[in-house]
């Protein structure tokens, strides 16, 4: 993994075999990012685990083959879960699958662009009605 920062904008490149979620957490720690936006990601990802919220829990699905990233965006909060990302990928038959991002491996690479927020502090708090840890502002 390589990354660089210009003011509040971070660009990350993941190499083949790197865990996307773990790498993003490492970048957040390296640059002291506690609140931000994952503006987009491009590249390919395999062993992608996504979820669909059915109103009570996430129904998870695994996409083992590499998929071309069509969308990858989300938010970064100061508390757990720090990442809330949605992803979609185009697979070999040109169909698109996706959902809430749980995990995946860059293959052969991914590029991810992050905007660090300084004055807006994002947090997540449990909403007992939805059952989700929803975004709030501190």
N, C-alpha and C positions, 0 to 999 in steps of 0.2 A: 504494500500500500504506500502510495505517496499522496501528499496533500500540501496545499499552500493557502495562505490567507492574504487578502488585500482589504484593509479596513475591516468590514464586518462580513465579507464574502469569502467562503471557503470552498475550494474545489478539491475533490477527492477522487483518486483513481485506484480502483481495486484490481488486483491481478487474479489470474485463474486460481481457483481453489480457496480464495479468501472468503470467510464468513461475513456476509453483508451486515447483519445486525451487530455482531461483535466488533467489526471494524468501525461502524458508525459510532458506537459507544466509546471506542478508543479515541476517535477524532474529537468527540465532545469533551472528553477528559483532557486531551492534549491541548486544546484551545480554550478551555474553560467556558464552554458553551452550556448555559443553564436554561436558555430560552431561545427558540429559533424556529425557522421554517426550512423544511427540506423542499426546495423549490422544484427540483426535478432530478431524475436519474435516467441514464441511457446505458445501453450495453446489452449483455445477456446474463441470464441467471438460471441455474439448475437446482434441483432438489428444493424447489420453491414450496413453502407451506403457506397457504392462505386460508382465510376464514370468512364465513358469512354469518352475520349476527341474525339469529332467528327470533330475537326478542327475549330470549332467556339465556342463550349461550352461543358461542361460536361453533359452527359446524365447520370442521377443518378438512382441507383437501390438500394432497401432495401432488405436485407436478414435477416428476423426476427428470424429464428431458429438458435440455436447454431451451429457453424461450427468449425471444427478442423483447426487451423491455419497451412497452408502448407508453406506459405511464408509471411514475414512481414519485410520490409526493406526500408530504405530511407535516406534522408539527413536532416540536421538541419541548418538553416541559421540564420544570425544575425538580419534579418529584416523579415517582414511579406510577405508571410506566412512562419512562422518559420519551420513548418513541411511539408515535401513532402514525403509521404509514399505510397508504393504499397503493397497490401495485396491480398492473395488468401486463400480460405477456402474450405475444403472438407465437404460437407453436407451429411445428412443421406443416400441418395441414392448413395453415393460415387462419385458424380459429383463434379467438382471444379468450383467455381465462384470467381470473384475478380475484381480488378481494382485499381483506385486511391482511397486511404482511406480518407473518410470524417469523420466518427464517428463509434463508436461501444462500447459495454459494455462487460467487461470480464465476462465469465461465463463457468466454475467455476473459472478459473484463467488464467493469462497470465504471461509469463516471457519475459522480453525485455532486450536486451543487447545493450549498447550505448558506442560509442567511442568518447570522447571529443577531438576535434582538438584544438591545441594551436597556431600554427603558420600559418595555412591556415585559412583564414576568408572567409566563404561562405556567399554570398548575393544573393538576387533574384531581377532581374530587368525585366520590361516588354519588351518583344520583340514584336514590332508592326507587324511583319510578321506572327509569330505563334499565337499571341494573348495571350501568356502565360508569367507568371513571371518565367523567366529562371535563372538557376544558373550562377553566375559570381563569380569572385574572387576579393577580396578587397586588 
